[in-house]
């Protein structure tokens, strides 16, 4: 079975100085399309007390791209970045550090999860 791969948008914050300390500025992030994402549901959770918020998670995987010269062909995605999914202008946060998963065949993949809490 062939899985559909899509283009997502990687968002990276600019930097502002606040009391001589750099802080992320998400008002106009740098936007960079990243093709070839395999997006799969990873789970949902609901706040148990009042059920007024929910968190949704997705897994993203990228195979190496021969046109990308950095990071062994993997896209430049970092823990502090955010992701926009196709048709969805909300900013999803990356959970933890993106990992390169090795493979016995020598062709690994870049893996990370994203989450969005609403409510």
MARSE-877243 format. One record per residue: residue number from 1; x, y, z of N, C-alpha, C, O in turn; residue in one letter. Coordinates in Angstrom, 3 decimals. Example, Ala and Ser with C-alpha at 12.3 -4.5 7.8 and 13.67 -1.06 7.14 Angstrom:
% MARSE-877243
+-------+----------+----------+----------+----------+----------+----------+----------+----------+----------+----------+----------+----------+------+
| titor |      nxx |      nyy |      nzz |     caxx |     cayy |     cazz |      cxx |      cyy |      czz |      oxx |      oyy |      ozz | tise |
+-------+----------+----------+----------+----------+----------+----------+----------+----------+----------+----------+----------+----------+------+
|     1 |   13.190 |   -5.690 |    7.800 |   12.300 |   -4.500 |    7.800 |   13.200 |   -3.300 |    7.800 |   14.236 |   -3.319 |    8.465 |    A |
|     2 |   12.850 |   -2.250 |    7.080 |   13.670 |   -1.060 |    7.140 |   12.900 |    0.030 |    7.870 |   13.409 |    1.138 |    8.039 |    S |
+-------+----------+----------+----------+----------+----------+----------+----------+----------+----------+----------+----------+----------+------+
***
This chain:
% MARSE-877243
+-------+----------+----------+----------+----------+----------+----------+----------+----------+----------+----------+----------+----------+------+
| titor |      nxx |      nyy |      nzz |     caxx |     cayy |     cazz |      cxx |      cyy |      czz |      oxx |      oyy |      ozz | tise |
+-------+----------+----------+----------+----------+----------+----------+----------+----------+----------+----------+----------+----------+------+
|     1 |    0.849 |   -1.177 |    0.000 |    0.000 |    0.000 |    0.000 |    0.898 |    1.246 |    0.000 |    1.803 |    1.365 |    0.826 |    X |
|     2 |    0.648 |    2.139 |   -0.902 |    1.406 |    3.379 |   -0.985 |    0.758 |    4.432 |   -0.096 |   -0.457 |    4.627 |   -0.128 |    X |
|     3 |    1.584 |    5.107 |    0.697 |    1.076 |    6.143 |    1.598 |    1.252 |    7.508 |    0.960 |    2.255 |    7.771 |    0.298 |    X |
|     4 |    0.279 |    8.366 |    1.162 |    0.306 |    9.709 |    0.600 |    1.253 |   10.596 |    1.392 |    1.152 |   10.691 |    2.615 |    X |
|     5 |    2.153 |   11.227 |    0.704 |    3.075 |   12.181 |    1.323 |    2.652 |   13.578 |    0.901 |    2.243 |   13.793 |   -0.240 |    X |
|     6 |    2.752 |   14.525 |    1.823 |    2.266 |   15.887 |    1.596 |    3.367 |   16.898 |    1.881 |    4.417 |   16.561 |    2.427 |    X |
|     7 |    3.105 |   18.147 |    1.499 |    4.004 |   19.246 |    1.817 |    3.468 |   19.980 |    3.036 |    2.316 |   20.412 |    3.045 |    X |
|     8 |    4.287 |   20.121 |    4.054 |    3.953 |   20.889 |    5.251 |    4.794 |   22.159 |    5.237 |    5.724 |   22.284 |    4.440 |    X |
|     9 |    4.470 |   23.097 |    6.114 |    5.245 |   24.330 |    6.212 |    5.945 |   24.377 |    7.561 |    5.312 |   24.289 |    8.613 |    X |
|    10 |    7.270 |   24.520 |    7.506 |    8.050 |   24.684 |    8.730 |    8.089 |   26.168 |    9.065 |    8.410 |   26.995 |    8.212 |    X |
|    11 |    7.762 |   26.504 |   10.312 |    7.806 |   27.882 |   10.790 |    8.954 |   28.008 |   11.783 |    9.121 |   27.171 |   12.671 |    X |
|    12 |    9.744 |   29.068 |   11.619 |   10.844 |   29.320 |   12.552 |   10.725 |   30.762 |   13.036 |   10.615 |   31.687 |   12.231 |    X |
|    13 |   10.748 |   30.946 |   14.337 |   10.583 |   32.275 |   14.938 |   11.775 |   33.169 |   14.652 |   12.911 |   32.709 |   14.539 |    X |
|    14 |   11.483 |   34.473 |   14.536 |   12.546 |   35.462 |   14.517 |   12.983 |   35.716 |   15.953 |   12.437 |   35.122 |   16.883 |    X |
|    15 |   13.954 |   36.587 |   16.137 |   14.448 |   36.884 |   17.480 |   14.281 |   38.361 |   17.788 |   14.570 |   39.216 |   16.951 |    X |
|    16 |   13.815 |   38.654 |   18.990 |   13.728 |   40.009 |   19.527 |   14.560 |   40.063 |   20.805 |   14.828 |   39.034 |   21.424 |    X |
|    17 |   14.958 |   41.251 |   21.188 |   15.665 |   41.423 |   22.460 |   14.677 |   41.964 |   23.492 |   13.967 |   42.935 |   23.229 |    X |
|    18 |   14.636 |   41.344 |   24.648 |   13.787 |   41.780 |   25.758 |   14.660 |   41.818 |   27.002 |   15.103 |   40.778 |   27.490 |    X |
|    19 |   14.910 |   43.031 |   27.519 |   15.812 |   43.194 |   28.663 |   17.163 |   42.531 |   28.411 |   17.696 |   41.830 |   29.272 |    X |
|    20 |   17.711 |   42.765 |   27.211 |   19.011 |   42.235 |   26.800 |   19.059 |   40.716 |   26.691 |   20.139 |   40.125 |   26.718 |    X |
|    21 |   17.898 |   40.085 |   26.568 |   17.838 |   38.639 |   26.373 |   17.052 |   38.346 |   25.098 |   16.003 |   38.949 |   24.869 |    X |
|    22 |   17.548 |   37.420 |   24.258 |   16.801 |   37.080 |   23.042 |   15.542 |   36.283 |   23.381 |   15.569 |   35.384 |   24.222 |    X |
|    23 |   14.440 |   36.628 |   22.713 |   13.184 |   35.894 |   22.861 |   12.630 |   35.603 |   21.469 |   12.866 |   36.361 |   20.528 |    X |
|    24 |   11.899 |   34.507 |   21.348 |   11.285 |   34.152 |   20.067 |   10.183 |   35.131 |   19.717 |    9.395 |   35.527 |   20.576 |    X |
|    25 |   10.130 |   35.523 |   18.445 |    9.086 |   36.393 |   17.917 |    8.305 |   35.604 |   16.871 |    8.784 |   35.383 |   15.758 |    X |
|    26 |    7.090 |   35.179 |   17.244 |    6.247 |   34.384 |   16.353 |    5.288 |   35.241 |   15.539 |    4.432 |   34.700 |   14.839 |    X |
|    27 |    5.411 |   36.582 |   15.612 |    4.478 |   37.442 |   14.887 |    4.651 |   37.326 |   13.370 |    3.674 |   37.448 |   12.632 |    X |
|    28 |    5.867 |   37.096 |   12.899 |    6.129 |   36.913 |   11.468 |    7.224 |   35.860 |   11.296 |    8.360 |   36.197 |   10.962 |    X |
|    29 |    6.891 |   34.591 |   11.522 |    7.915 |   33.553 |   11.434 |    8.385 |   33.342 |    9.997 |    7.667 |   33.640 |    9.042 |    X |
|    30 |    9.594 |   32.828 |    9.866 |   10.114 |   32.402 |    8.568 |    9.350 |   31.149 |    8.165 |    9.268 |   30.194 |    8.938 |    X |
|    31 |    8.790 |   31.147 |    6.958 |    8.002 |   30.016 |    6.466 |    8.787 |   29.301 |    5.366 |    9.293 |   29.928 |    4.436 |    X |
|    32 |    8.878 |   27.977 |    5.494 |    9.610 |   27.191 |    4.511 |    8.826 |   25.909 |    4.215 |    8.614 |   25.100 |    5.118 |    X |
|    33 |    8.386 |   25.708 |    2.949 |    7.679 |   24.466 |    2.622 |    8.635 |   23.271 |    2.661 |    9.779 |   23.362 |    2.215 |    X |
|    34 |    8.153 |   22.166 |    3.195 |    8.944 |   20.937 |    3.279 |    8.085 |   19.821 |    2.701 |    7.039 |   19.474 |    3.249 |    X |
|    35 |    8.543 |   19.273 |    1.597 |    7.750 |   18.254 |    0.914 |    8.075 |   16.859 |    1.414 |    9.114 |   16.635 |    2.035 |    X |
|    36 |    7.184 |   15.929 |    1.141 |    7.427 |   14.523 |    1.426 |    7.087 |   14.064 |    2.823 |    7.620 |   13.052 |    3.279 |    X |
|    37 |    6.212 |   14.777 |    3.524 |    5.863 |   14.383 |    4.895 |    4.800 |   13.284 |    4.889 |    3.782 |   13.390 |    4.205 |    X |
|    38 |    5.050 |   12.252 |    5.645 |    4.043 |   11.247 |    5.936 |    3.442 |   11.641 |    7.278 |    4.141 |   11.641 |    8.291 |    X |
|    39 |    2.147 |   11.979 |    7.299 |    1.477 |   12.474 |    8.508 |    0.479 |   11.414 |    8.959 |   -0.402 |   11.010 |    8.201 |    X |
|    40 |    0.632 |   10.968 |   10.212 |   -0.249 |    9.937 |   10.761 |   -0.756 |   10.358 |   12.133 |   -0.020 |   10.985 |   12.895 |    X |
|    41 |   -2.003 |   10.023 |   12.460 |   -2.510 |   10.350 |   13.801 |   -1.688 |    9.644 |   14.877 |   -1.274 |    8.497 |   14.706 |    X |
|    42 |   -1.457 |   10.353 |   15.999 |   -0.697 |    9.774 |   17.111 |   -1.527 |    9.710 |   18.390 |   -1.137 |    9.030 |   19.339 |    X |
|    43 |   -2.666 |   10.406 |   18.434 |   -3.512 |   10.313 |   19.614 |   -4.174 |   11.628 |   19.968 |   -3.826 |   12.689 |   19.448 |    X |
|    44 |   -5.138 |   11.527 |   20.868 |   -5.816 |   12.698 |   21.404 |   -5.964 |   12.514 |   22.905 |   -5.969 |   11.393 |   23.414 |    X |
|    45 |   -6.082 |   13.622 |   23.593 |   -6.301 |   13.585 |   25.043 |   -7.234 |   14.729 |   25.399 |   -7.232 |   15.778 |   24.756 |    X |
|    46 |   -8.028 |   14.508 |   26.433 |   -8.975 |   15.524 |   26.878 |   -8.727 |   15.803 |   28.347 |   -8.490 |   14.877 |   29.124 |    X |
|    47 |   -8.779 |   17.076 |   28.740 |   -8.625 |   17.451 |   30.147 |   -9.769 |   16.808 |   30.929 |  -10.935 |   17.003 |   30.586 |    X |
|    48 |   -9.455 |   16.051 |   31.963 |  -10.433 |   15.207 |   32.632 |  -11.408 |   15.936 |   33.562 |  -12.566 |   15.534 |   33.673 |    X |
|    49 |  -10.961 |   16.982 |   34.219 |  -11.822 |   17.655 |   35.191 |  -13.063 |   18.276 |   34.545 |  -14.191 |   17.860 |   34.807 |    X |
|    50 |  -12.831 |   19.265 |   33.707 |  -13.959 |   19.998 |   33.123 |  -14.135 |   19.724 |   31.634 |  -15.108 |   20.169 |   31.026 |    X |
|    51 |  -13.197 |   18.997 |   31.055 |  -13.243 |   18.669 |   29.634 |  -13.357 |   19.898 |   28.750 |  -14.088 |   19.910 |   27.759 |    X |
|    52 |  -12.609 |   20.944 |   29.137 |  -12.680 |   22.172 |   28.365 |  -11.477 |   22.371 |   27.453 |  -11.381 |   23.396 |   26.778 |    X |
|    53 |  -10.552 |   21.403 |   27.419 |   -9.447 |   21.484 |   26.479 |   -9.097 |   20.087 |   25.973 |   -9.301 |   19.086 |   26.660 |    X |
|    54 |   -8.570 |   20.049 |   24.767 |   -8.132 |   18.774 |   24.200 |   -6.810 |   18.976 |   23.474 |   -6.520 |   20.059 |   22.966 |    X |
|    55 |   -6.019 |   17.915 |   23.436 |   -4.739 |   17.930 |   22.759 |   -4.751 |   16.849 |   21.688 |   -5.120 |   15.704 |   21.953 |    X |
|    56 |   -4.348 |   17.218 |   20.484 |   -4.261 |   16.295 |   19.365 |   -2.803 |   16.189 |   18.946 |   -2.087 |   17.190 |   18.914 |    X |
|    57 |   -2.359 |   14.965 |   18.620 |   -0.978 |   14.741 |   18.218 |   -0.933 |   14.000 |   16.881 |   -1.788 |   13.165 |   16.585 |    X |
|    58 |    0.074 |   14.322 |   16.093 |    0.373 |   13.627 |   14.841 |    1.845 |   13.248 |   14.817 |    2.679 |   13.923 |   15.421 |    X |
|    59 |    2.160 |   12.155 |   14.111 |    3.537 |   11.759 |   13.833 |    3.870 |   12.209 |   12.415 |    3.045 |   12.079 |   11.511 |    X |
|    60 |    5.073 |   12.736 |   12.221 |    5.545 |   13.099 |   10.896 |    6.834 |   12.356 |   10.605 |    7.710 |   12.246 |   11.463 |    X |
|    61 |    6.941 |   11.845 |    9.382 |    8.146 |   11.148 |    8.948 |    8.562 |   11.694 |    7.589 |    7.723 |   11.970 |    6.731 |    X |
|    62 |    9.871 |   11.844 |    7.407 |   10.441 |   12.292 |    6.141 |   11.536 |   11.324 |    5.727 |   12.435 |   11.030 |    6.515 |    X |
|    63 |   11.471 |   10.828 |    4.508 |   12.550 |   10.032 |    3.938 |   13.624 |   11.002 |    3.440 |   13.327 |   12.177 |    3.221 |    X |
|    64 |   14.863 |   10.539 |    3.256 |   15.893 |   11.427 |    2.716 |   15.510 |   11.924 |    1.321 |   14.936 |   11.179 |    0.527 |    X |
|    65 |   15.827 |   13.171 |    1.032 |   15.536 |   13.786 |   -0.256 |   16.882 |   14.060 |   -0.936 |   17.699 |   14.800 |   -0.387 |    X |
|    66 |   17.134 |   13.479 |   -2.121 |   18.435 |   13.686 |   -2.770 |   18.707 |   15.143 |   -3.145 |   19.858 |   15.508 |   -3.387 |    X |
|    67 |   17.666 |   15.980 |   -3.198 |   17.865 |   17.391 |   -3.526 |   18.241 |   18.232 |   -2.310 |   18.620 |   19.393 |   -2.460 |    X |
|    68 |   18.142 |   17.662 |   -1.101 |   18.513 |   18.376 |    0.126 |   19.954 |   18.002 |    0.451 |   20.282 |   16.823 |    0.585 |    X |
|    69 |   20.813 |   19.010 |    0.576 |   22.241 |   18.738 |    0.770 |   22.658 |   18.693 |    2.239 |   23.702 |   18.121 |    2.554 |    X |
|    70 |   21.863 |   19.289 |    3.160 |   22.227 |   19.266 |    4.573 |   21.663 |   18.005 |    5.240 |   20.772 |   17.335 |    4.719 |    X |
|    71 |   22.217 |   17.723 |    6.395 |   21.697 |   16.672 |    7.293 |   21.421 |   15.355 |    6.577 |   20.386 |   14.735 |    6.820 |    X |
|    72 |   22.300 |   14.923 |    5.722 |   22.150 |   13.649 |    5.008 |   20.858 |   13.560 |    4.212 |   20.288 |   12.478 |    4.070 |    X |
|    73 |   20.398 |   14.676 |    3.698 |   19.194 |   14.684 |    2.868 |   17.904 |   14.919 |    3.628 |   16.826 |   14.899 |    3.034 |    X |
|    74 |   17.995 |   15.140 |    4.928 |   16.784 |   15.377 |    5.725 |   16.515 |   16.875 |    5.850 |   17.457 |   17.668 |    5.844 |    X |
|    75 |   15.248 |   17.277 |    5.963 |   14.927 |   18.704 |    6.073 |   15.433 |   19.318 |    7.378 |   15.591 |   18.631 |    8.387 |    X |
|    76 |   15.680 |   20.617 |    7.332 |   16.141 |   21.376 |    8.504 |   14.935 |   21.699 |    9.388 |   14.289 |   22.735 |    9.231 |    X |
|    77 |   14.654 |   20.803 |   10.306 |   13.550 |   20.976 |   11.262 |   14.134 |   20.799 |   12.649 |   14.800 |   19.801 |   12.926 |    X |
|    78 |   13.883 |   21.778 |   13.531 |   14.452 |   21.783 |   14.874 |   13.345 |   21.752 |   15.929 |   12.178 |   22.000 |   15.629 |    X |
|    79 |   13.726 |   21.448 |   17.148 |   12.765 |   21.312 |   18.247 |   11.936 |   22.577 |   18.471 |   10.757 |   22.464 |   18.805 |    X |
|    80 |   12.489 |   23.754 |   18.306 |   11.752 |   24.990 |   18.565 |   10.863 |   25.447 |   17.423 |   10.123 |   26.420 |   17.570 |    X |
|    81 |   10.922 |   24.764 |   16.287 |   10.099 |   25.141 |   15.135 |    8.643 |   24.764 |   15.361 |    8.307 |   24.046 |   16.303 |    X |
|    82 |    7.802 |   25.255 |   14.491 |    6.392 |   24.865 |   14.465 |    6.050 |   24.401 |   13.058 |    6.787 |   24.668 |   12.109 |    X |
|    83 |    4.936 |   23.709 |   12.934 |    4.531 |   23.122 |   11.658 |    3.099 |   23.545 |   11.338 |    2.238 |   23.566 |   12.217 |    X |
|    84 |    2.854 |   23.883 |   10.066 |    1.495 |   24.054 |    9.564 |    1.208 |   22.893 |    8.621 |    2.009 |   22.582 |    7.739 |    X |
|    85 |    0.058 |   22.257 |    8.818 |   -0.359 |   21.153 |    7.968 |   -1.132 |   21.693 |    6.767 |   -1.659 |   22.804 |    6.832 |    X |
|    86 |   -1.213 |   20.936 |    5.675 |   -1.952 |   21.402 |    4.501 |   -3.413 |   21.699 |    4.846 |   -4.084 |   20.887 |    5.483 |    X |
|    87 |   -3.897 |   22.864 |    4.422 |   -5.285 |   23.243 |    4.664 |   -5.586 |   23.652 |    6.094 |   -6.753 |   23.800 |    6.458 |    X |
|    88 |   -4.562 |   23.837 |    6.910 |   -4.739 |   24.152 |    8.330 |   -3.723 |   25.229 |    8.701 |   -2.522 |   24.957 |    8.710 |    X |
|    89 |   -4.175 |   26.439 |    9.005 |   -3.232 |   27.522 |    9.290 |   -2.847 |   27.626 |   10.763 |   -2.203 |   28.595 |   11.165 |    X |
|    90 |   -3.236 |   26.636 |   11.574 |   -2.836 |   26.633 |   12.985 |   -1.374 |   26.204 |   13.101 |   -0.869 |   25.446 |   12.273 |    X |
|    91 |   -0.710 |   26.696 |   14.133 |    0.698 |   26.375 |   14.362 |    0.808 |   25.214 |   15.355 |    0.500 |   25.361 |   16.537 |    X |
|    92 |    1.250 |   24.070 |   14.855 |    1.443 |   22.873 |   15.669 |    2.852 |   22.890 |   16.241 |    3.807 |   23.199 |   15.528 |    X |
|    93 |    2.991 |   22.561 |   17.527 |    4.293 |   22.563 |   18.206 |    4.957 |   21.191 |   18.084 |    4.301 |   20.153 |   18.169 |    X |
|    94 |    6.264 |   21.217 |   17.885 |    7.037 |   19.979 |   17.837 |    7.284 |   19.512 |   19.269 |    7.676 |   20.298 |   20.131 |    X |
|    95 |    7.050 |   18.225 |   19.508 |    7.268 |   17.633 |   20.823 |    8.682 |   17.051 |   20.847 |    8.994 |   16.152 |   20.067 |    X |
|    96 |    9.522 |   17.550 |   21.722 |   10.881 |   17.020 |   21.837 |   11.749 |   17.380 |   20.651 |   11.493 |   18.357 |   19.947 |    X |
|    97 |   12.770 |   16.588 |   20.442 |   13.765 |   16.824 |   19.393 |   13.489 |   15.897 |   18.208 |   13.306 |   14.697 |   18.412 |    X |
|    98 |   13.452 |   16.417 |   16.969 |   13.322 |   15.517 |   15.810 |   14.489 |   14.529 |   15.774 |   15.637 |   14.900 |   16.019 |    X |
|    99 |   14.184 |   13.275 |   15.467 |   15.187 |   12.210 |   15.495 |   15.371 |   11.610 |   14.110 |   14.411 |   11.473 |   13.351 |    X |
|   100 |   16.598 |   11.256 |   13.787 |   16.852 |   10.490 |   12.571 |   16.901 |    9.025 |   12.982 |   17.788 |    8.605 |   13.725 |    X |
|   101 |   15.942 |    8.258 |   12.492 |   15.826 |    6.842 |   12.819 |   16.614 |    6.037 |   11.791 |   16.248 |    6.025 |   10.616 |    X |
|   102 |   17.690 |    5.360 |   12.207 |   18.447 |    4.558 |   11.247 |   17.660 |    3.324 |   10.812 |   16.680 |    2.933 |   11.446 |    X |
|   103 |   18.107 |    2.735 |    9.738 |   17.442 |    1.549 |    9.207 |   18.490 |    0.511 |    8.823 |   19.621 |    0.865 |    8.491 |    X |
|   104 |   18.125 |   -0.754 |    8.864 |   19.044 |   -1.820 |    8.450 |   19.347 |   -1.737 |    6.962 |   20.389 |   -2.221 |    6.520 |    X |
|   105 |   18.461 |   -1.134 |    6.185 |   18.691 |   -1.009 |    4.747 |   19.600 |    0.168 |    4.413 |   20.028 |    0.321 |    3.269 |    X |
|   106 |   19.896 |    1.007 |    5.423 |   20.726 |    2.171 |    5.189 |   19.931 |    3.413 |    4.825 |   20.507 |    4.494 |    4.699 |    X |
|   107 |   18.620 |    3.284 |    4.654 |   17.766 |    4.426 |    4.335 |   16.855 |    4.648 |    5.537 |   15.819 |    3.997 |    5.671 |    X |
|   108 |   17.241 |    5.552 |    6.391 |   16.443 |    5.842 |    7.573 |   15.412 |    6.908 |    7.275 |   15.103 |    7.185 |    6.116 |    X |
|   109 |   14.882 |    7.504 |    8.329 |   13.908 |    8.576 |    8.161 |   13.981 |    9.534 |    9.347 |   14.422 |    9.168 |   10.437 |    X |
|   110 |   13.538 |   10.773 |    9.109 |   13.426 |   11.791 |   10.152 |   12.042 |   11.648 |   10.772 |   11.042 |   11.572 |   10.058 |    X |
|   111 |   11.986 |   11.611 |   12.102 |   10.727 |   11.362 |   12.806 |   10.546 |   12.377 |   13.918 |   11.499 |   12.697 |   14.630 |    X |
|   112 |    9.315 |   12.893 |   14.076 |    8.963 |   13.698 |   15.232 |    7.448 |   13.756 |   15.359 |    6.720 |   13.404 |   14.430 |    X |
|   113 |    6.985 |   14.202 |   16.516 |    5.558 |   14.373 |   16.751 |    5.251 |   15.856 |   16.927 |    6.091 |   16.634 |   17.379 |    X |
|   114 |    4.025 |   16.228 |   16.558 |    3.538 |   17.584 |   16.755 |    2.264 |   17.505 |   17.576 |    1.572 |   16.486 |   17.575 |    X |
|   115 |    1.954 |   18.609 |   18.290 |    0.734 |   18.619 |   19.094 |    0.087 |   20.005 |   19.010 |    0.733 |   21.016 |   18.733 |    X |
|   116 |   -1.221 |   19.991 |   19.264 |   -1.997 |   21.227 |   19.299 |   -3.008 |   21.083 |   20.429 |   -3.787 |   20.130 |   20.455 |    X |
|   117 |   -2.994 |   22.033 |   21.363 |   -3.964 |   22.042 |   22.460 |   -4.961 |   23.161 |   22.211 |   -4.580 |   24.304 |   21.960 |    X |
|   118 |   -6.232 |   22.821 |   22.283 |   -7.301 |   23.804 |   22.074 |   -8.244 |   23.800 |   23.275 |   -8.475 |   22.777 |   23.920 |    X |
|   119 |   -8.765 |   24.968 |   23.540 |   -9.742 |   25.078 |   24.610 |   -9.182 |   25.702 |   25.870 |   -9.903 |   25.855 |   26.856 |    X |
+-------+----------+----------+----------+----------+----------+----------+----------+----------+----------+----------+----------+----------+------+
***
